[in-house]
């Protein structure tokens, strides 16, 4: 069994689509997969959330579990407090993930926003749940200007808490990357002190399930079950940059 925590350096950067790609590769390898969303915010009752988006893209055979849903699109602790609801505690996340891990080969725990977003009034975060689970953390980051600082801060925060960055993936690689994005391919592993494990193309979430599953292996490296060659990808983009 394997538990991987998926965290972003921020929000709306492709974390859910990246989670779906990892899940799709797990299924392709014949593994049973579960996705845990500790806190879903900004979604009304009955509306599909991030966990449902993963199954839409990767497959209905994935087990999904959402611990709490808060209506306003805010940090989990703020959203819970404003809704008059109980917050999600790190031990609840760890307990749920461990139970899923007894029944599945791969469990993906997708956080909300960035690593240190607060889940309760005590300042607990996804990092605390990852520590209880002793699980590696996959960091999803944007491609462009500013990502080096955000990614370095995230991996530094992980190490300061005794956690292991599994690696970094770019959650939405643009069809026409600018100079900053192309340079960041080479700079991200050095800044993060963690390997670059993939680049999911922008609008991957708009693909049909069949296309998504067929293409996911080309977006992520062997460490995540794919065939993406980071060195070749970086060299190709550098050649384009050089003209």
Buried (B, 14 or more C-beta within 10 A) or exposed (E): BBBBBBBBBBBEBBBBBBBBBBBBBBBBEEBBBBBBBBBBBBBEEEEEBBBBBBBBBBBEEBBBBBBBBBBEEBBBBBBBBEBEEEBBBBEBBBBBBBBBBEEBBBBBBBBBBBBBBBBBEEEBBBBBBBBBBEBBBBBBBBBBEEBBEBBBBBBBBBEEBEBBBBBBBBBBBBEEBEEBBBBBBBBBBEBBEBBBBBBBBBEBBEBEBEEBBEBBBBBBBEBBBBEBEBEEBBEEBEEEBEE
